[in-house]
Amino acid sequence: MLNEKLFVSHFVGENIPTWPCPNCGSHSLSCTKDQFQKSYKTPIDPNHPNFDPEWIEYVFSMNLKCSVAKCSSHVMCVGNGGVSQEYLHDGSGNWDWFDSFAVTFFEPPLQIFVPPKETPLDVKKSLKTSFSTFFSSPSTSLTHLRSSLEVLLGEMEVPSVNGKGRFFKLEERIKLLPEEFQEIIEPANAIRWLGNDGTHAGYHVRKNDVLDGYRIFEHILKELYPEQNAPIEELVKRINDAKGIGKKS
């Protein structure tokens, strides 16, 4: 399940979020204090008589490691930061300045959501491209998410050209979905609209807009590749094949 709180907020000081590992999917990426490095983006003298904390701009990097022993994957993260005033929860009623940071890039990219296991490989690769630009360019992520829908329709053998060799628009391809896939037509159209906004200049795309797209795409994949139904289907088949409990050896 997609946890949007991990992907839209800044982190303050040393309160680094525990992000999901791009390899195993567990929420297990952690960073030790010595693996977090910050520097002033441009030289600043905090002892200058006219110094203002709002002058501060940071760049940072950190080396994250998956805490799951069988995985132990490493992820590099970079970003920028500054300072922000935060309320002190000590009963004093005062405010103070704290370092505040925002990620711009993970390598390898985080999986914003984990596709069902049966999702075609090319769809997973296309989604990974969308995930890779989520923090640095949300509009690009939406454009790539639209491309992921095109790839998915291709995997479903929805035609991309007509009999005369003319390429179908995405809207036309969605209308060509077979009867058994009618339930994903409206969600697919929502992805199409979001992708259009990501592609066209003049739209201010927020991370929350991209997360909306990811939630919808995740829903589409779960409709097409419902992992939760697989055990029941296998159980039904085994019982029907055995015409009941079956003989024990």
Secondary structure as UniProt FT lines:
FT   HELIX           5..8
FT   STRAND          11..12
FT   TURN            13..14
FT   STRAND          19..20
FT   TURN            22..24
FT   STRAND          27..30
FT   HELIX           33..35
FT   STRAND          36..40
FT   TURN            46..47
FT   TURN            49..50
FT   HELIX           53..55
FT   STRAND          58..66
FT   TURN            69..71
FT   STRAND          74..87
FT   TURN            89..92
FT   STRAND          95..107
FT   TURN            117..118
FT   HELIX           121..132
FT   TURN            133..136
FT   HELIX           138..155
FT   TURN            156..157
FT   TURN            163..164
FT   HELIX           170..175
FT   HELIX           179..184
FT   HELIX           185..199
FT   TURN            201..202
FT   HELIX           207..224
FT   HELIX           227..229
FT   HELIX           230..242
//
